[in-house]
Structures are given as C-alpha cells and as structure tokens.
Amino acid sequence: MNEFAQPGETGGPPEGAEAAHGVTTGAVARRLGVAPTTLRSWDRRYGIGPAARQDGRHRRWTPGDIAVLQEMCRLTASGVPPAEAARAARAGSPAAPAAASPAPARQPGSGNGLPLGDVRQECRGLGRAAVRLDSPTMDEMLGSLIGEYGLVTTWEEVMVPTLHAVGRKWETSGDQYVEVEHLLSWHVSTALRRVSIGALSGPRVSAPPILLACVPGEQHTLPLEALAAGLAELGLPARMFGAAVPPEALVQAVRRTGPGAVVLWAQARSTAHHALARHVADTAWGVKGARARTTVLLAGPGWAGPAPAPGMLRPGGLREALGLLRGLCEAATPAT
C-alpha cells in the first residue's frame, strides 16, 4: 500500500495576513507542537505572550511573538529550565519580520483533507512535540487531528510524513533520536487503537472477517493498525495478528476463520514472501463440495513488481485499501 500514504508538497498561509492580523493561539500551538494550555501557562508565568489582544480578549500572535515562542521552545527542548529559557527568549527576541506580499492561495492537500499549509504546520508541530518527548501534547494533537480531519487524512498527511521525518533525523544523526521515534510510534499506535475501541459501540457488518498480518520477518505494524482502525470505523470485522506471523499460524487462521480477505504487509522487498502469498490464496476451507478461497491484498512497498499470482489485489493507499475491503465484504454479505 506504499506505506498507506501519499503525502504531498506543502505551501503556507499568507504571510502578509499573519503580520497584519496575527495568528490564533490554536494555530500557533499546532505549528510549534505545543499544547494551547502550555502557551497560556507561559504567558501567565513568564510573560511569553502576544503583544496585543483583539478586542482586549482574544489572543493574536504576531510574527515577532511567534519568533520569541520558537526560541522558548528551542531552549526548553535543549534542557534549559522554563523560567531561564523565557528570560533568554525575551532578551534575544529577533525583530518581527516585515510584512511580505500575500502568497498564492493554498491549494488542496494530497489526501482530500488538510490544505497544504496546514499539512506542513501540523507535521512540524507533531515532530517538535516528539523531539521534546512531550507525550501530553502528542496525545492532544493526534486526538484533535483525527476528530477534525478523520482517520485516513490524518494518517496519510500528518502521521506518516512525521514518522518519516523523525526516521530520517535518526538515520542522519548517528543513531541519535531513537527514543523520539519510539515514543512517537507508541503515541500514533495509541491514537489508532482509540479509534478502533471507540468504533466498537457502532453498528457492525455481518460478514466474514478480514485477516491482517505482517509477513514473517516484518516488524512494521503501524500501517496495519491504521487499516484495522479504518475497518473498525466502517463496522467491518477484522482480526489483527501483528508482526512477523509464522506461515503455519497464518494458514491455520485462514482455515479456521474462512476470511473475506487476507491483507499481507511487507515493508521491504527483503521481507516480501511471495510463496506465502500464493499459498494463502490457494488455501481452501469449508465442507467438501463447497470449498472456498480468500482474496489476498498485498500491502506495502515490499510487494513492488509483478504480482506473485493473478487475481491478487495491490491497493495504492489506505483509502483505496478500505474501499476494496468494503466492496469485498458487501459482496460476501447476503442481502436481507
């Protein structure tokens, strides 16, 4: 499923508009990866706040205010105590940049969800919270994004690009930031599980289950967790087997459950198990004279190249995978 995401390039909000009217606290918080309550606390305790308030009440942050906040975030992320960081940020705050000419209007994002500027800001904000090991902010941001934009858009346009960015930072920094990648992955997984659990109270489709499994040797489970959450939202039954499922165990699960589809995830070509995919597709179950076989979906970039057998499906993203699986379940569900 090509990592179940196709993140696009990003633009930005009109800078001239920011300079003229200021930015709301919520927008600044998302951009910097700081909880809005943290910004209010910094304003109250250390005087790190907006220079002016619209109508005397509503906070509007100018580019100069945001520059001070960025320095505050940089210092606290490096271990400087907040009070000391605030003094240094206020003392060395750069001048507010001059108002620029308005940028072109923002274009739609890559997944029919967030505008391009919002994609960039949300990814940066989540990444900064991860680098600070700020668990409460990551939880708050992920929950709010899923609530506002939906699971698929949040996965494709924020979660995956941020995970990739943190992974690149780790790879290029001599094995530093491993703890950042692990913590971010945990919180993404937690947010996806919450979607699955929250969907349990909704209506359920009566259909054969969909089996989700990583091929042997594959440890990357987050894309399958995103798919499991999406299936839960649709009310479709699924069985999540997780990482590195042994071939014998997977075949037994197919025979025992008679699934409507089996999704096999392979992150890399070195883990893609073509013989297993063919074996699963050929596995039959049911009573003699009424044997059935399942549809196999090959998920992940590891399956690039010719399909191991005709008839196997290879969706290009989370949205497409959910559409295919929904169609398979509807076809297998008898009309009432």
N, C-alpha and C positions, 0 to 999 in steps of 0.2 A: 504494500500500500504506500510505497515511497514515504515511509515514516508517518503515514496518515496525515500529512500536512504539505501544503504548498505555499509557504509564506512569500509575500510579495515585497517589492521595494516600498519604501516609506517616504512620505513627504512630511509636511509640518503645518501647523496653524499659522495664519498670517501674523508675522512678527509685528507689523505696524499696529495691528489691532491689539496685541498684547501690551505694547508700550502705551497706547492711548487709553485703554480701558482696564488693564490689569487682568489677572487670572484668578479664578476662584480657588479656595483652599483645597477642594476636592481634586481639581485638575493638577495643582502643584504637587499634592500628595502622590497622585498616580505617576507623575513624571519622575519624581525623586525616589519613589519606593519607600515612602514614609507614611505612617498612619495619620489621618487628619487629626486624631486626638494628640499625637506627638507634636504636630505643628502648633496646636493650640497651647500645649504644655510649654513648649519652648518660648512662645510669645509671652505667656503669663510669668514664667520663672526667670527667663533670661533676656527678655526684650527683643527676641528674634522674631519680629512680626512685620506685617505690612505697614508701609509708611502712611497709608490712608485707608479709610473705610468708606465704602459707598453708602450714602445716606446715613453716615455715622454709625452703621451697624455691620453691614456685610463686608467681609474682608476681600480686598482685591490686591493681589501681589504684582508689583511692577517687576520689570527685568532686573532692576537693582536689588530688590528684595529677594528675588529668586537666586541671584548670584551669592548673596550672603548665606542663604539656606544651603546652597550647593557646597560652600566652604564648610559650613557647620556639619553637613553630612560626611564630607571627606575626612574631617578631623575626628569625628566620633567613630567612624569606621576604622580609623587607624589606631584607636585605643585611647584618644585624648578624652578626659572626663568632660561631660557636657558643659559645665559652668566655664571651664577653661576654654573649651572649644568656642563657646559663644562669645567670650571676650575677644579671642583672636579673630573670629569671623567678623565681628563688628568693627574691630580696629583696622582690619585689612580689606574691608569690602571694596571690591572694584566699582568704579563708576558705572552707572546704568548705561547700557549701550544705546546709541542713538536710534531713534525710530527708523526702521527700514521700510522700504516701499512694500506694500502688501504683496504676499506671494500668491501664485495662482491658486484658485480654489482647489480644495482637497478632492482627490479622486477616490472612488470606492476601493476598499481593501481587496485582498486576494481571495477571501472566502465569503463574500457577500455579507460581511459583518461590520467590523470596525473600519472607519475611514483611515487612510494611510497614516496621517499624523498621529492618530490615537494608537495605532499599532506600535509605532516607534516609542511613544511615551510609555505605554503600558509595559512593553518589554523591558525598557530601561529601568522603569520603576521596580518591576519584579526582580530584575537582575541585581539592582543595587541593594534591595532588601535581602537577597540571598547572600551577597558578599558580606553584609553586616551580620549575617546569621540571625536575622530578625524574624523569628518564627511567627509572632503575632501578626506582623504586617503582611507576611506572605499569605497566611490563612485568610486575613481580611480581604486582601486584594483578589485572591483566587475565587473566593466565595462571591464577592461582589461582581467580578467579571462574568462568571457563569450565570449569575442571576440576571445580569443586564443584557449580555450578548448571546447566551446559550452555550451549551457544551461544545458543539462542533467548532464554532467560530473561535471560542476561547482556546481550544486545543490547537487548532491549526495556525492561529495568528498570534497567540501570545505564549502558550506553554511550550510548544515545540521550538519556536525561534529562541526563546530564552534559555531552554535546556541546551540547544546547540551552542549559543554564545558562551555559556558557562563552561561547556565541554571544551570549546576552543581555547578559552582562557587557561584551563587546566593544562591542556596539551602543550601550550606555548610558554608556560611559566615554570618548567622544570618540576612538574608534579606538585606544584602548589595548588591551593583551592580545591583539593579533593573533597574536603569537608563541605565546601559550598555546594558542589554538585550533588553530594549525597543528601544534604539537607533539603535542597530544592526538589530533588526527585521524590523524597519522602512526602513533602507537602503537596506536590502535584498528585501523587498517588492517593493521599488522604482526601483531597478535594474530589477526585474521581470516585472514590468509594462512597463519599457522602451523597453524590448524585445517585449512585446505584441504590443505596439504602433508602434515600428519600423517595425513590420511584416505587418502592415495594408496596406502598399503600394505594397505588393507582391501579387502573384496570389491567388485566393480564390477558394475553392472547393464548388460546388453547392450540398449541402446535408442537411438533417435535422440537427438542432443544437444539441449540446451536453450540457446538463444542469449540472452545478457544484454547489453543495450545501453542507454546513455543517448541520448535523442533529440538531434538537432542543437541546439547552443546550451546543453546541460545539462552542467554540470561536476561535479555531486554524485554521486560513485560509491560512497560508503561503504555505502548500503543494498544496492546490487547486490553489493558484496563480501561483505556478510553473507549474502545469498542464495546466492552461489557457495559460501561455506563450508558452509552448511547442506546444499546439494545434494551437496557432496563427502562430508559425513558420511553421507548416505543412499546413497552409491555411485552417484549419478546423473550421467551425463556432461553437462558444461556447457562453453560457450565464452563467455568474458568479453571483451567488446570495449571496455568502459570508457566514457569521457566523449565526448560530442559526436560521435557516429558519423554520418558523411555518409549521406544516404539511399541513394545509389547503392551505396555499400560494403555497407550493411546488406542491401539487396535481393540483391546478388551472393552474400553469405554465406548467405542463406536458400536460394537456388537451388543453391549448391554443397554444402550440408550436409543439406538435407532435414530440418529440425529437428522435434522433437516439440512444441516450443513456443518462442515468442519473447517475452521479457519486455522491455518498453519503460519506462524510468524517466523521469518528469518531476517535478521538484521544485516547479515553479510553473506556473500557467496560461499564463504568457507563453512557456514553452518547450514545452508540450504540443503535439505535432504530430499532429493528428487525421487529416490527409490521409495522412501516412506510415503511421499505424496501419492505416488502411483498405487502403493499397497492400500492406503486408506481409501482411495477412490474405488478400488476393486473389492473392498471388504463388504460382504453381504450379511444380512441378518433377516430374521423372520422365519415363519414356518415354511416347510417345504411346499413349493408350488406358488409361494407368494413372497419370494425373496426380494429385498430392496437394497439399493446402494445410495450413498450420500453424495452431495455436491461438495467439492473441495475448493476453498478460496485460498489462493497463495498470497499472503500478505507480507509486505516488507520489501526493501530494496535488494535483499539477498536472492530473490527469485528472478532478477533481471535476466533477459534472454528468452530463448524458446521455452514454451510451457512443457513440462515433463510428459504430459498426456493431453490429448484433445478433450475439450469439454470442461477443463478446469478454468475457474474464473480468477482474474487478477485485477482487482479494483485499484484505482489510482489514488485513493484518499479515503479518509474516514467517512465523509459524506456519501461517497459512492458505495463504500462497503455496506453502510447502513441501508441504503436504498436497495442493493442487491439482496441482502439478507431479509429485508422486509418482504420483498417480492417472492422469495423462496418460501417464506413462512405462509404468506397468503395463499400461494398455490397449493401448499400442503394441508391447509385448513379446510375441512369440508364446509360447504355453505349450509347455513341454518335457515 
